[in-house]
Amino acid sequence: MTEEHVLSAILGATSDWAEEGNTGGGTGIICYEFKGGTGTSSRRIRISDKTFTIGVLVQANHGLRDWLTICGEAVGL
């Protein structure tokens, strides 16, 4: 990645909705051998007299099924 890549991404940013699911960068990725993809979430919070929006973009592409645990219990076997 170069400085030009970073500047291009910053200057090309918009407030449009990001495509989610099995599209764009989410095409063909996996999450514990289940279909992965791209997803978003955001929340507005108020601190004193200011309102902030906190947002995340997740692109899940990791793991083998037998690595999957929930609350410490192996569930992917």
PyMOL Python script that loads the backbone (N, CA, C, O; Angstrom):
from pymol import cmd

cmd.read_pdbstr("""\
ATOM      1  N   MET A   1       0.852  -1.165   0.000  1.00  0.00           N
ATOM      2  CA  MET A   1       0.000   0.000   0.000  1.00  0.00           C
ATOM      3  C   MET A   1       0.900   1.230   0.000  1.00  0.00           C
ATOM      4  O   MET A   1       1.906   1.288   0.707  1.00  0.00           O
ATOM      5  N   THR A   2       0.521   2.186  -0.790  1.00  0.00           N
ATOM      6  CA  THR A   2       1.318   3.411  -0.895  1.00  0.00           C
ATOM      7  C   THR A   2       0.526   4.604  -0.379  1.00  0.00           C
ATOM      8  O   THR A   2      -0.676   4.515  -0.128  1.00  0.00           O
ATOM      9  N   GLU A   3       1.222   5.712  -0.230  1.00  0.00           N
ATOM     10  CA  GLU A   3       0.552   6.950   0.171  1.00  0.00           C
ATOM     11  C   GLU A   3      -0.531   7.315  -0.832  1.00  0.00           C
ATOM     12  O   GLU A   3      -1.583   7.827  -0.449  1.00  0.00           O
ATOM     13  N   GLU A   4      -0.285   7.058  -2.107  1.00  0.00           N
ATOM     14  CA  GLU A   4      -1.290   7.358  -3.142  1.00  0.00           C
ATOM     15  C   GLU A   4      -2.553   6.534  -2.944  1.00  0.00           C
ATOM     16  O   GLU A   4      -3.656   7.037  -3.156  1.00  0.00           O
ATOM     17  N   HIS A   5      -2.407   5.264  -2.536  1.00  0.00           N
ATOM     18  CA  HIS A   5      -3.585   4.422  -2.267  1.00  0.00           C
ATOM     19  C   HIS A   5      -4.421   5.007  -1.133  1.00  0.00           C
ATOM     20  O   HIS A   5      -5.646   5.081  -1.222  1.00  0.00           O
ATOM     21  N   VAL A   6      -3.741   5.417  -0.073  1.00  0.00           N
ATOM     22  CA  VAL A   6      -4.435   5.973   1.088  1.00  0.00           C
ATOM     23  C   VAL A   6      -5.159   7.254   0.709  1.00  0.00           C
ATOM     24  O   VAL A   6      -6.335   7.423   1.031  1.00  0.00           O
ATOM     25  N   LEU A   7      -4.468   8.155   0.028  1.00  0.00           N
ATOM     26  CA  LEU A   7      -5.092   9.418  -0.380  1.00  0.00           C
ATOM     27  C   LEU A   7      -6.260   9.186  -1.328  1.00  0.00           C
ATOM     28  O   LEU A   7      -7.282   9.866  -1.234  1.00  0.00           O
ATOM     29  N   SER A   8      -6.117   8.238  -2.233  1.00  0.00           N
ATOM     30  CA  SER A   8      -7.202   7.924  -3.154  1.00  0.00           C
ATOM     31  C   SER A   8      -8.437   7.433  -2.404  1.00  0.00           C
ATOM     32  O   SER A   8      -9.561   7.812  -2.731  1.00  0.00           O
ATOM     33  N   ALA A   9      -8.219   6.584  -1.394  1.00  0.00           N
ATOM     34  CA  ALA A   9      -9.341   6.074  -0.595  1.00  0.00           C
ATOM     35  C   ALA A   9     -10.012   7.194   0.183  1.00  0.00           C
ATOM     36  O   ALA A   9     -11.240   7.269   0.229  1.00  0.00           O
ATOM     37  N   ILE A  10      -9.220   8.063   0.792  1.00  0.00           N
ATOM     38  CA  ILE A  10      -9.779   9.167   1.580  1.00  0.00           C
ATOM     39  C   ILE A  10     -10.546  10.127   0.674  1.00  0.00           C
ATOM     40  O   ILE A  10     -11.668  10.519   0.992  1.00  0.00           O
ATOM     41  N   LEU A  11      -9.953  10.499  -0.433  1.00  0.00           N
ATOM     42  CA  LEU A  11     -10.593  11.461  -1.333  1.00  0.00           C
ATOM     43  C   LEU A  11     -11.803  10.869  -2.049  1.00  0.00           C
ATOM     44  O   LEU A  11     -12.697  11.605  -2.465  1.00  0.00           O
ATOM     45  N   GLY A  12     -11.838   9.549  -2.195  1.00  0.00           N
ATOM     46  CA  GLY A  12     -12.958   8.898  -2.860  1.00  0.00           C
ATOM     47  C   GLY A  12     -14.088   8.503  -1.925  1.00  0.00           C
ATOM     48  O   GLY A  12     -15.106   7.979  -2.377  1.00  0.00           O
ATOM     49  N   ALA A  13     -13.926   8.744  -0.628  1.00  0.00           N
ATOM     50  CA  ALA A  13     -14.950   8.358   0.352  1.00  0.00           C
ATOM     51  C   ALA A  13     -16.233   9.160   0.126  1.00  0.00           C
ATOM     52  O   ALA A  13     -16.194  10.344  -0.209  1.00  0.00           O
ATOM     53  N   THR A  14     -17.360   8.491   0.317  1.00  0.00           N
ATOM     54  CA  THR A  14     -18.670   9.136   0.181  1.00  0.00           C
ATOM     55  C   THR A  14     -19.534   8.749   1.374  1.00  0.00           C
ATOM     56  O   THR A  14     -19.154   7.902   2.184  1.00  0.00           O
ATOM     57  N   SER A  15     -20.683   9.371   1.469  1.00  0.00           N
ATOM     58  CA  SER A  15     -21.636   9.009   2.513  1.00  0.00           C
ATOM     59  C   SER A  15     -22.652   7.995   2.000  1.00  0.00           C
ATOM     60  O   SER A  15     -23.631   7.704   2.688  1.00  0.00           O
ATOM     61  N   ASP A  16     -22.435   7.453   0.797  1.00  0.00           N
ATOM     62  CA  ASP A  16     -23.329   6.431   0.249  1.00  0.00           C
ATOM     63  C   ASP A  16     -23.261   5.168   1.096  1.00  0.00           C
ATOM     64  O   ASP A  16     -22.282   4.942   1.808  1.00  0.00           O
ATOM     65  N   TRP A  17     -24.306   4.346   1.018  1.00  0.00           N
ATOM     66  CA  TRP A  17     -24.338   3.074   1.726  1.00  0.00           C
ATOM     67  C   TRP A  17     -23.303   2.143   1.114  1.00  0.00           C
ATOM     68  O   TRP A  17     -23.125   2.124  -0.104  1.00  0.00           O
ATOM     69  N   ALA A  18     -22.618   1.369   1.954  1.00  0.00           N
ATOM     70  CA  ALA A  18     -21.686   0.345   1.485  1.00  0.00           C
ATOM     71  C   ALA A  18     -22.474  -0.894   1.093  1.00  0.00           C
ATOM     72  O   ALA A  18     -23.449  -1.255   1.752  1.00  0.00           O
ATOM     73  N   GLU A  19     -22.049  -1.541   0.018  1.00  0.00           N
ATOM     74  CA  GLU A  19     -22.677  -2.807  -0.353  1.00  0.00           C
ATOM     75  C   GLU A  19     -22.316  -3.842   0.697  1.00  0.00           C
ATOM     76  O   GLU A  19     -21.177  -3.887   1.162  1.00  0.00           O
ATOM     77  N   GLU A  20     -23.285  -4.679   1.075  1.00  0.00           N
ATOM     78  CA  GLU A  20     -23.061  -5.676   2.111  1.00  0.00           C
ATOM     79  C   GLU A  20     -23.326  -7.067   1.574  1.00  0.00           C
ATOM     80  O   GLU A  20     -23.966  -7.240   0.536  1.00  0.00           O
ATOM     81  N   GLY A  21     -22.816  -8.076   2.311  1.00  0.00           N
ATOM     82  CA  GLY A  21     -23.065  -9.470   1.973  1.00  0.00           C
ATOM     83  C   GLY A  21     -22.097 -10.005   0.941  1.00  0.00           C
ATOM     84  O   GLY A  21     -20.911  -9.674   0.954  1.00  0.00           O
ATOM     85  N   ASN A  22     -22.609 -10.835   0.045  1.00  0.00           N
ATOM     86  CA  ASN A  22     -21.809 -11.519  -0.967  1.00  0.00           C
ATOM     87  C   ASN A  22     -21.654 -10.631  -2.198  1.00  0.00           C
ATOM     88  O   ASN A  22     -22.158 -10.945  -3.276  1.00  0.00           O
ATOM     89  N   THR A  23     -20.953  -9.527  -2.016  1.00  0.00           N
ATOM     90  CA  THR A  23     -20.770  -8.572  -3.095  1.00  0.00           C
ATOM     91  C   THR A  23     -19.455  -7.838  -2.895  1.00  0.00           C
ATOM     92  O   THR A  23     -18.941  -7.785  -1.778  1.00  0.00           O
ATOM     93  N   GLY A  24     -18.917  -7.284  -3.934  1.00  0.00           N
ATOM     94  CA  GLY A  24     -17.674  -6.525  -3.815  1.00  0.00           C
ATOM     95  C   GLY A  24     -16.595  -7.330  -3.121  1.00  0.00           C
ATOM     96  O   GLY A  24     -16.327  -8.474  -3.486  1.00  0.00           O
ATOM     97  N   GLY A  25     -15.963  -6.715  -2.097  1.00  0.00           N
ATOM     98  CA  GLY A  25     -14.909  -7.389  -1.348  1.00  0.00           C
ATOM     99  C   GLY A  25     -15.405  -8.572  -0.554  1.00  0.00           C
ATOM    100  O   GLY A  25     -14.595  -9.378  -0.097  1.00  0.00           O
ATOM    101  N   GLY A  26     -16.714  -8.711  -0.371  1.00  0.00           N
ATOM    102  CA  GLY A  26     -17.271  -9.835   0.382  1.00  0.00           C
ATOM    103  C   GLY A  26     -17.494 -11.082  -0.449  1.00  0.00           C
ATOM    104  O   GLY A  26     -17.897 -12.115   0.086  1.00  0.00           O
ATOM    105  N   THR A  27     -17.240 -11.007  -1.748  1.00  0.00           N
ATOM    106  CA  THR A  27     -17.489 -12.147  -2.628  1.00  0.00           C
ATOM    107  C   THR A  27     -16.492 -13.268  -2.355  1.00  0.00           C
ATOM    108  O   THR A  27     -15.281 -13.052  -2.399  1.00  0.00           O
ATOM    109  N   GLY A  28     -16.994 -14.442  -2.077  1.00  0.00           N
ATOM    110  CA  GLY A  28     -16.159 -15.627  -1.956  1.00  0.00           C
ATOM    111  C   GLY A  28     -15.420 -15.781  -0.635  1.00  0.00           C
ATOM    112  O   GLY A  28     -14.548 -16.644  -0.536  1.00  0.00           O
ATOM    113  N   ILE A  29     -15.726 -14.990   0.379  1.00  0.00           N
ATOM    114  CA  ILE A  29     -15.007 -15.151   1.632  1.00  0.00           C
ATOM    115  C   ILE A  29     -15.794 -16.015   2.611  1.00  0.00           C
ATOM    116  O   ILE A  29     -17.007 -16.186   2.483  1.00  0.00           O
ATOM    117  N   ILE A  30     -15.069 -16.557   3.595  1.00  0.00           N
ATOM    118  CA  ILE A  30     -15.678 -17.495   4.533  1.00  0.00           C
ATOM    119  C   ILE A  30     -15.444 -17.069   5.977  1.00  0.00           C
ATOM    120  O   ILE A  30     -14.531 -16.297   6.270  1.00  0.00           O
ATOM    121  N   CYS A  31     -16.271 -17.577   6.861  1.00  0.00           N
ATOM    122  CA  CYS A  31     -16.151 -17.336   8.296  1.00  0.00           C
ATOM    123  C   CYS A  31     -16.428 -18.674   8.980  1.00  0.00           C
ATOM    124  O   CYS A  31     -17.581 -19.090   9.097  1.00  0.00           O
ATOM    125  N   TYR A  32     -15.375 -19.341   9.428  1.00  0.00           N
ATOM    126  CA  TYR A  32     -15.466 -20.695   9.985  1.00  0.00           C
ATOM    127  C   TYR A  32     -16.109 -21.663   8.985  1.00  0.00           C
ATOM    128  O   TYR A  32     -16.899 -22.531   9.355  1.00  0.00           O
ATOM    129  N   GLU A  33     -15.756 -21.492   7.730  1.00  0.00           N
ATOM    130  CA  GLU A  33     -16.229 -22.307   6.613  1.00  0.00           C
ATOM    131  C   GLU A  33     -17.711 -22.105   6.302  1.00  0.00           C
ATOM    132  O   GLU A  33     -18.265 -22.819   5.466  1.00  0.00           O
ATOM    133  N   PHE A  34     -18.361 -21.145   6.962  1.00  0.00           N
ATOM    134  CA  PHE A  34     -19.691 -20.703   6.557  1.00  0.00           C
ATOM    135  C   PHE A  34     -19.489 -19.508   5.636  1.00  0.00           C
ATOM    136  O   PHE A  34     -18.382 -18.974   5.563  1.00  0.00           O
ATOM    137  N   LYS A  35     -20.512 -19.085   4.945  1.00  0.00           N
ATOM    138  CA  LYS A  35     -20.387 -17.927   4.072  1.00  0.00           C
ATOM    139  C   LYS A  35     -20.105 -16.697   4.909  1.00  0.00           C
ATOM    140  O   LYS A  35     -20.863 -16.375   5.824  1.00  0.00           O
ATOM    141  N   GLY A  36     -19.025 -16.011   4.602  1.00  0.00           N
ATOM    142  CA  GLY A  36     -18.694 -14.742   5.244  1.00  0.00           C
ATOM    143  C   GLY A  36     -19.235 -13.604   4.399  1.00  0.00           C
ATOM    144  O   GLY A  36     -20.097 -13.811   3.545  1.00  0.00           O
ATOM    145  N   GLY A  37     -18.744 -12.439   4.631  1.00  0.00           N
ATOM    146  CA  GLY A  37     -19.173 -11.297   3.830  1.00  0.00           C
ATOM    147  C   GLY A  37     -18.853  -9.993   4.512  1.00  0.00           C
ATOM    148  O   GLY A  37     -18.083  -9.940   5.471  1.00  0.00           O
ATOM    149  N   THR A  38     -19.454  -8.952   4.004  1.00  0.00           N
ATOM    150  CA  THR A  38     -19.242  -7.611   4.508  1.00  0.00           C
ATOM    151  C   THR A  38     -20.502  -7.143   5.220  1.00  0.00           C
ATOM    152  O   THR A  38     -21.610  -7.344   4.722  1.00  0.00           O
ATOM    153  N   GLY A  39     -20.338  -6.519   6.384  1.00  0.00           N
ATOM    154  CA  GLY A  39     -21.481  -6.002   7.123  1.00  0.00           C
ATOM    155  C   GLY A  39     -21.131  -4.714   7.836  1.00  0.00           C
ATOM    156  O   GLY A  39     -19.958  -4.401   8.040  1.00  0.00           O
ATOM    157  N   THR A  40     -22.149  -3.977   8.209  1.00  0.00           N
ATOM    158  CA  THR A  40     -21.944  -2.696   8.880  1.00  0.00           C
ATOM    159  C   THR A  40     -22.864  -2.573  10.088  1.00  0.00           C
ATOM    160  O   THR A  40     -23.871  -3.270  10.206  1.00  0.00           O
ATOM    161  N   SER A  41     -22.486  -1.675  10.968  1.00  0.00           N
ATOM    162  CA  SER A  41     -23.337  -1.313  12.093  1.00  0.00           C
ATOM    163  C   SER A  41     -22.937   0.077  12.554  1.00  0.00           C
ATOM    164  O   SER A  41     -21.778   0.468  12.418  1.00  0.00           O
ATOM    165  N   SER A  42     -23.883   0.822  13.094  1.00  0.00           N
ATOM    166  CA  SER A  42     -23.557   2.145  13.637  1.00  0.00           C
ATOM    167  C   SER A  42     -24.502   2.475  14.788  1.00  0.00           C
ATOM    168  O   SER A  42     -25.617   1.962  14.877  1.00  0.00           O
ATOM    169  N   ARG A  43     -24.024   3.335  15.649  1.00  0.00           N
ATOM    170  CA  ARG A  43     -24.817   3.813  16.776  1.00  0.00           C
ATOM    171  C   ARG A  43     -24.531   5.288  16.975  1.00  0.00           C
ATOM    172  O   ARG A  43     -23.415   5.753  16.743  1.00  0.00           O
ATOM    173  N   ARG A  44     -25.547   6.018  17.406  1.00  0.00           N
ATOM    174  CA  ARG A  44     -25.354   7.411  17.784  1.00  0.00           C
ATOM    175  C   ARG A  44     -25.315   7.484  19.293  1.00  0.00           C
ATOM    176  O   ARG A  44     -26.136   6.884  19.987  1.00  0.00           O
ATOM    177  N   ILE A  45     -24.351   8.227  19.783  1.00  0.00           N
ATOM    178  CA  ILE A  45     -24.240   8.411  21.232  1.00  0.00           C
ATOM    179  C   ILE A  45     -24.170   9.902  21.537  1.00  0.00           C
ATOM    180  O   ILE A  45     -23.703  10.701  20.726  1.00  0.00           O
ATOM    181  N   ARG A  46     -24.635  10.245  22.697  1.00  0.00           N
ATOM    182  CA  ARG A  46     -24.596  11.641  23.123  1.00  0.00           C
ATOM    183  C   ARG A  46     -23.693  11.747  24.337  1.00  0.00           C
ATOM    184  O   ARG A  46     -23.860  11.017  25.314  1.00  0.00           O
ATOM    185  N   ILE A  47     -22.739  12.658  24.270  1.00  0.00           N
ATOM    186  CA  ILE A  47     -21.847  12.948  25.386  1.00  0.00           C
ATOM    187  C   ILE A  47     -21.951  14.442  25.635  1.00  0.00           C
ATOM    188  O   ILE A  47     -21.611  15.262  24.781  1.00  0.00           O
ATOM    189  N   SER A  48     -22.428  14.773  26.819  1.00  0.00           N
ATOM    190  CA  SER A  48     -22.701  16.178  27.161  1.00  0.00           C
ATOM    191  C   SER A  48     -23.652  16.748  26.122  1.00  0.00           C
ATOM    192  O   SER A  48     -24.754  16.225  25.955  1.00  0.00           O
ATOM    193  N   ASP A  49     -23.267  17.792  25.427  1.00  0.00           N
ATOM    194  CA  ASP A  49     -24.158  18.417  24.451  1.00  0.00           C
ATOM    195  C   ASP A  49     -23.793  18.060  23.013  1.00  0.00           C
ATOM    196  O   ASP A  49     -24.255  18.718  22.081  1.00  0.00           O
ATOM    197  N   LYS A  50     -22.970  17.028  22.819  1.00  0.00           N
ATOM    198  CA  LYS A  50     -22.537  16.641  21.473  1.00  0.00           C
ATOM    199  C   LYS A  50     -23.029  15.247  21.128  1.00  0.00           C
ATOM    200  O   LYS A  50     -23.066  14.357  21.978  1.00  0.00           O
ATOM    201  N   THR A  51     -23.407  15.071  19.865  1.00  0.00           N
ATOM    202  CA  THR A  51     -23.831  13.762  19.365  1.00  0.00           C
ATOM    203  C   THR A  51     -22.768  13.242  18.410  1.00  0.00           C
ATOM    204  O   THR A  51     -22.283  13.963  17.538  1.00  0.00           O
ATOM    205  N   PHE A  52     -22.419  11.975  18.593  1.00  0.00           N
ATOM    206  CA  PHE A  52     -21.420  11.338  17.751  1.00  0.00           C
ATOM    207  C   PHE A  52     -22.027  10.098  17.125  1.00  0.00           C
ATOM    208  O   PHE A  52     -22.886   9.449  17.721  1.00  0.00           O
ATOM    209  N   THR A  53     -21.583   9.770  15.928  1.00  0.00           N
ATOM    210  CA  THR A  53     -21.953   8.513  15.292  1.00  0.00           C
ATOM    211  C   THR A  53     -20.710   7.638  15.234  1.00  0.00           C
ATOM    212  O   THR A  53     -19.669   8.046  14.719  1.00  0.00           O
ATOM    213  N   ILE A  54     -20.835   6.428  15.772  1.00  0.00           N
ATOM    214  CA  ILE A  54     -19.751   5.456  15.747  1.00  0.00           C
ATOM    215  C   ILE A  54     -20.160   4.377  14.756  1.00  0.00           C
ATOM    216  O   ILE A  54     -21.249   3.812  14.863  1.00  0.00           O
ATOM    217  N   GLY A  55     -19.296   4.092  13.799  1.00  0.00           N
ATOM    218  CA  GLY A  55     -19.621   3.092  12.794  1.00  0.00           C
ATOM    219  C   GLY A  55     -18.514   2.084  12.615  1.00  0.00           C
ATOM    220  O   GLY A  55     -17.342   2.381  12.846  1.00  0.00           O
ATOM    221  N   VAL A  56     -18.891   0.884  12.200  1.00  0.00           N
ATOM    222  CA  VAL A  56     -17.914  -0.158  11.903  1.00  0.00           C
ATOM    223  C   VAL A  56     -18.269  -0.824  10.590  1.00  0.00           C
ATOM    224  O   VAL A  56     -19.435  -0.903  10.203  1.00  0.00           O
ATOM    225  N   LEU A  57     -17.248  -1.296   9.921  1.00  0.00           N
ATOM    226  CA  LEU A  57     -17.391  -2.117   8.726  1.00  0.00           C
ATOM    227  C   LEU A  57     -16.619  -3.393   9.012  1.00  0.00           C
ATOM    228  O   LEU A  57     -15.435  -3.338   9.342  1.00  0.00           O
ATOM    229  N   VAL A  58     -17.270  -4.538   8.890  1.00  0.00           N
ATOM    230  CA  VAL A  58     -16.618  -5.823   9.157  1.00  0.00           C
ATOM    231  C   VAL A  58     -16.589  -6.623   7.872  1.00  0.00           C
ATOM    232  O   VAL A  58     -17.588  -6.730   7.159  1.00  0.00           O
ATOM    233  N   GLN A  59     -15.433  -7.177   7.594  1.00  0.00           N
ATOM    234  CA  GLN A  59     -15.317  -8.104   6.476  1.00  0.00           C
ATOM    235  C   GLN A  59     -14.789  -9.412   7.052  1.00  0.00           C
ATOM    236  O   GLN A  59     -13.587  -9.569   7.265  1.00  0.00           O
ATOM    237  N   ALA A  60     -15.706 -10.354   7.302  1.00  0.00           N
ATOM    238  CA  ALA A  60     -15.381 -11.612   7.978  1.00  0.00           C
ATOM    239  C   ALA A  60     -14.827 -12.618   6.983  1.00  0.00           C
ATOM    240  O   ALA A  60     -15.527 -13.038   6.061  1.00  0.00           O
ATOM    241  N   ASN A  61     -13.581 -13.000   7.168  1.00  0.00           N
ATOM    242  CA  ASN A  61     -12.931 -13.971   6.285  1.00  0.00           C
ATOM    243  C   ASN A  61     -11.868 -14.679   7.111  1.00  0.00           C
ATOM    244  O   ASN A  61     -10.691 -14.320   7.053  1.00  0.00           O
ATOM    245  N   HIS A  62     -12.278 -15.682   7.878  1.00  0.00           N
ATOM    246  CA  HIS A  62     -11.327 -16.328   8.766  1.00  0.00           C
ATOM    247  C   HIS A  62     -11.847 -17.670   9.256  1.00  0.00           C
ATOM    248  O   HIS A  62     -13.046 -17.942   9.213  1.00  0.00           O
ATOM    249  N   GLY A  63     -10.940 -18.489   9.714  1.00  0.00           N
ATOM    250  CA  GLY A  63     -11.268 -19.637  10.535  1.00  0.00           C
ATOM    251  C   GLY A  63     -11.713 -20.903   9.837  1.00  0.00           C
ATOM    252  O   GLY A  63     -12.272 -20.887   8.741  1.00  0.00           O
ATOM    253  N   LEU A  64     -11.440 -22.000  10.523  1.00  0.00           N
ATOM    254  CA  LEU A  64     -11.928 -23.316  10.141  1.00  0.00           C
ATOM    255  C   LEU A  64     -13.057 -23.691  11.088  1.00  0.00           C
ATOM    256  O   LEU A  64     -13.080 -23.242  12.234  1.00  0.00           O
ATOM    257  N   ARG A  65     -13.981 -24.499  10.627  1.00  0.00           N
ATOM    258  CA  ARG A  65     -15.164 -24.829  11.416  1.00  0.00           C
ATOM    259  C   ARG A  65     -14.806 -25.411  12.781  1.00  0.00           C
ATOM    260  O   ARG A  65     -15.460 -25.084  13.771  1.00  0.00           O
ATOM    261  N   ASP A  66     -13.782 -26.267  12.861  1.00  0.00           N
ATOM    262  CA  ASP A  66     -13.477 -26.876  14.155  1.00  0.00           C
ATOM    263  C   ASP A  66     -12.803 -25.903  15.129  1.00  0.00           C
ATOM    264  O   ASP A  66     -12.554 -26.278  16.276  1.00  0.00           O
ATOM    265  N   TRP A  67     -12.501 -24.675  14.715  1.00  0.00           N
ATOM    266  CA  TRP A  67     -11.992 -23.636  15.617  1.00  0.00           C
ATOM    267  C   TRP A  67     -13.126 -22.873  16.295  1.00  0.00           C
ATOM    268  O   TRP A  67     -12.887 -22.147  17.260  1.00  0.00           O
ATOM    269  N   LEU A  68     -14.357 -23.025  15.806  1.00  0.00           N
ATOM    270  CA  LEU A  68     -15.483 -22.222  16.280  1.00  0.00           C
ATOM    271  C   LEU A  68     -15.878 -22.595  17.701  1.00  0.00           C
ATOM    272  O   LEU A  68     -16.217 -23.745  17.980  1.00  0.00           O
ATOM    273  N   THR A  69     -15.832 -21.608  18.601  1.00  0.00           N
ATOM    274  CA  THR A  69     -16.299 -21.794  19.975  1.00  0.00           C
ATOM    275  C   THR A  69     -17.251 -20.652  20.316  1.00  0.00           C
ATOM    276  O   THR A  69     -17.107 -19.535  19.820  1.00  0.00           O
ATOM    277  N   ILE A  70     -18.210 -20.948  21.157  1.00  0.00           N
ATOM    278  CA  ILE A  70     -19.137 -19.951  21.676  1.00  0.00           C
ATOM    279  C   ILE A  70     -19.136 -20.089  23.179  1.00  0.00           C
ATOM    280  O   ILE A  70     -19.435 -21.161  23.705  1.00  0.00           O
ATOM    281  N   CYS A  71     -18.801 -19.012  23.883  1.00  0.00           N
ATOM    282  CA  CYS A  71     -18.676 -19.013  25.345  1.00  0.00           C
ATOM    283  C   CYS A  71     -17.759 -20.139  25.816  1.00  0.00           C
ATOM    284  O   CYS A  71     -18.033 -20.773  26.835  1.00  0.00           O
ATOM    285  N   GLY A  72     -16.681 -20.392  25.088  1.00  0.00           N
ATOM    286  CA  GLY A  72     -15.711 -21.404  25.466  1.00  0.00           C
ATOM    287  C   GLY A  72     -16.049 -22.825  25.080  1.00  0.00           C
ATOM    288  O   GLY A  72     -15.242 -23.728  25.299  1.00  0.00           O
ATOM    289  N   GLU A  73     -17.234 -23.052  24.505  1.00  0.00           N
ATOM    290  CA  GLU A  73     -17.659 -24.396  24.109  1.00  0.00           C
ATOM    291  C   GLU A  73     -17.404 -24.616  22.624  1.00  0.00           C
ATOM    292  O   GLU A  73     -17.800 -23.795  21.796  1.00  0.00           O
ATOM    293  N   ALA A  74     -16.744 -25.719  22.284  1.00  0.00           N
ATOM    294  CA  ALA A  74     -16.506 -26.055  20.885  1.00  0.00           C
ATOM    295  C   ALA A  74     -17.841 -26.436  20.235  1.00  0.00           C
ATOM    296  O   ALA A  74     -18.488 -27.393  20.661  1.00  0.00           O
ATOM    297  N   VAL A  75     -18.245 -25.702  19.221  1.00  0.00           N
ATOM    298  CA  VAL A  75     -19.527 -25.976  18.560  1.00  0.00           C
ATOM    299  C   VAL A  75     -19.353 -26.282  17.077  1.00  0.00           C
ATOM    300  O   VAL A  75     -20.316 -26.636  16.397  1.00  0.00           O
ATOM    301  N   GLY A  76     -18.138 -26.148  16.579  1.00  0.00           N
ATOM    302  CA  GLY A  76     -17.925 -26.326  15.165  1.00  0.00           C
ATOM    303  C   GLY A  76     -17.452 -27.695  14.754  1.00  0.00           C
ATOM    304  O   GLY A  76     -17.153 -27.918  13.581  1.00  0.00           O
ATOM    305  N   LEU A  77     -17.375 -28.631  15.706  1.00  0.00           N
ATOM    306  CA  LEU A  77     -16.855 -29.964  15.393  1.00  0.00           C
ATOM    307  C   LEU A  77     -17.840 -30.797  14.621  1.00  0.00           C
ATOM    308  O   LEU A  77     -17.548 -31.945  14.283  1.00  0.00           O
TER     309      LEU A  77
END
""", "prot")
cmd.dss("prot")
cmd.show_as("cartoon", "prot")
cmd.util.cbc("prot")
cmd.orient("prot")
